[in-house]
């Protein structure tokens, strides 16, 4: 198991990890008391504050890691009651901001830095945009595959799929799908190289 290997190789992390695990349980209790639809696997760990708001569902798999004390707090906001944000097993967020109306999925072993991820345009471009509700503007699910690394200051927009094992470089704008096993970066986003090993 990945967690056991890490403890053996880095024993100085055991005490901070224990407190982060306790903080994970505290957030479970806190969110339950706030009547939030929230669940997390048994090895859920949180370093620093975690902000979850809105009426939708947030699910973390087993061994998920939240780091909110290195760059900025992790903030997950659901904007509709049927919205669902799901992280797979051993996924991590580090200063990430997520805004969801329908569905955002982050696969197993993926690490997301202080990126902004959204499945909605948030606002219509219509002259009458103030008349539209959140559910009436364009919404498309975001699907981030397994073992994906998203670096700092990245924006991932609605409808995007990022393939397994890919890396998104810092300060990139992701408006279209990214295939598996590539390093992509820039604005506009370009595939820089294939990841072979």
N, C-alpha and C positions, 0 to 999 in steps of 0.2 A: 504494500500500500504506500502511496506517495507520501502521506503524512508521516508515517513511521520512519521512512527513509530520511526525511528531512530532519526529524527529531534526532536521529542517530548522528547525522552529519553536522548538525548545528544545535548542540544542546543548550547554548545560551538563549535560544529562542523559546525554550519550554515555558518559562514563567510568563513572559508577555503573551504567548499563545494561550496559556491557561486563562489569563484575565480577559483576553479577547473572546474566548469560548464562553466565559461567564457573561460577558457583555452581550453575546449573541442570545443567550437565554433571557437576559433582561429585556432585550428588544422583542422577543416572542411574547413575553408577558405584557409589556407596555402596549404593543400593537393589538393584542387581544382585548385589553382593557379599553382601548380606543375603538373597538369593534371593527378593526381593519381586517380585510381578507388577506392574511399573510401566513406563509408556512416556510419552514427551512429544515434541512436535514440535520442530523445530530451533531456534526462537527462544524456547524456554522460559526464563524468567528468574525468579530467586528472590532476594528481598531478605530477609535474616534466616533463621532456622531454619525447616525444614519437617519435620513429623512425619507419617510414614506408617506405620501399624501394622496387623497382622492378615493373614489368609491370602488375602484377595480381591484383585481387580484394580483398579488406579487408572490411568486414561488421561487425559492432557492433550493437547489438540489443538495446532495450530501457534500460536505467538505468545502463549502463556498467561503470565500474570503472577501471581506469588505475593508478597504483601507480608506479612511476619511480623515486621517491626521497627517498626511504627507503633502497633499496638494490642496484639496478642498473637500468638503463633505460630499458623500454620495447622496444624490437626491433622485428619488423615483416618484414620478407623479402620474397617476392614472386620471384620465379626464372623463371616463364613462364607466358605468357599473359593469359592463361586459368586457372591459379592458383587461388584458392579461400580460404581465411581464414575467418571463420564466428564464431562470438561469439553470444550466445543466450542472452535473456533478463536477466538483473541483474547479469551478469557474470563479473569476475574481473581478471585482470592480475597484478602481483606485481613483477617486475623485470624479466619477462618472455622473452625468446628468441624463436621465431618461424621461421622456414624455410620451405617454401611450394612450391612444383612444381605442385600439382594437387588439393588436398582438405584436409583441416584440419578444423574440427568442434568441438566447445566447447559449451556444452549445457547450458541451463538456470541455474542460481544460482551457477554455478561452479566457484571456486577460484583456480587460478594457481599461485604459488609463482615463484621464480626464476628458473624455470625448463627450459629445452631445449626440444622443440617438433619439430619433422621433419617427413615429409611423404616420404622422399627420402634417399637412401643410400649415395647420394651426389657424390660418386666416385665408379667406377667399381673396382672389384678386379683383373680384367684382366691385363696382362702385358702391354697391349695397352691402359690402362685406360685414358691416356692423349688425345686419339683420340675420346673419347665419349663426346657427348654434355650432358647437364643437363637433357634433355628430354629422353635420351637414357639409362640412368641408372635406376635401379629398383625403382619404385614409387608405394606406396600403401597408400590409405587415412587413416587418423587418426580420430577417432570419440570418443570424451570424452562426456559421458552422462550428465544428469542433476544432480545438487547438488553434484558435485565431488570436493574434495579438494586434490590438488597436492602440497606437501610440497617442501621445499627448496632442490636445487641441484639434482633434479630428471631429468632423461633423458627418454623421451618417443619416441620410434622409429617407423618407418613406418609400417603401417598395423595394428596397435594396436587399440583395442576398450576397453574403460573403462566404465563399467556399472554404472548406476545411483546410487547415494548416497555413492559411494566408496571413500576411502581415500588412497592415496599413501604416504608412509612415506618418510622421508628425505633421500637423497643420494641413491635413488633406481634407478635401470635400468629396464625399462619396455619394454620387447621385445615380449611379448605375451599378449593376451587378459586378462582383469581383469573382473571377474563377478560383478554384482550389489551387493551392501550392504556388502562389505567386507573392512577390513583394510589389506593392503598388503605393504610389505617393503622388502628391501634387494637387494643384487646382488649376486646370482640370486634372482629374486623377489619371495617371498613366501606369501601365505595368512596367516596372523597372527590370525585373528578372524573374525567372522561374526558381522556385525553391526545390532542390533535388534531394537533399538529405536532412 
